[in-house]
Amino acid sequence: MNQSRILVVDDEPQIQRFLKPSLSAAGYEVVEAGTGAEALKAVATQAPDLVILDLGLPDMDGKEVITSLRGWSDIPILILSARDRESEKIAALDLGADDYVEKPFGIGELTARIRTALRHRGRRDAIPAVTEIDGLTIDPIKRRVTRDGETVHLTPKEYDLLLLLARHAGRVVTHRALLTTVWGPAHGDDLHYLRVFIGQLRQKIERDPTQPRIVRTEPGVGYRMAEQE
């Protein structure tokens, strides 16, 4: 039984009434907060393992909660919000949220995202062990990439891009985060540049680049590498 503690931050009573029994049935301990201030206090005093955060709170915007938490905590933050604009998703993710689920939502998808986020806790900046996905092997120690045992020849930037996605496998990485990390702050808006490199990378690592299974597109937001097998 999973004993991870989850803080649900939402001012809608019906959401709290639905989530608490659903998450409890999945084996999680649930802590509730209805405001941003209550959320910050709960993280500090009750040590949850993950935060589910609504962006529309009565006392502050949820993005302010993310900014405050990221000043002193690396706790996984999963956004659960009715705001469906791409700009809202991108802003929340760029500020440090780990994932984003839109309302209305299915509890199966939500618990799957929770499991993924919890697996990555404590490994935000760590170099991963060997990653294997759909026949692709990424070995960061040897700085070697193979496909079905054959060496894949990548340019330095292609390799850096692939490794960044591998470090966050299962989580969406925004366009801006990829561009600024791999190419530097001056390239934060060069979306076409990123798409070209993603296309080149897929040609080398995917079995069928037109139906990518390893590096998946999150439309309007960024890219997500599939989880390790």
Summary of the structure (lengths in Angstrom):
residues: 229
radius of gyration: 18.4
end to end distance: 22.5
largest distance: 55.4
contacts: 691
relative contact order: 0.11
helix: 41%
strand: 21%
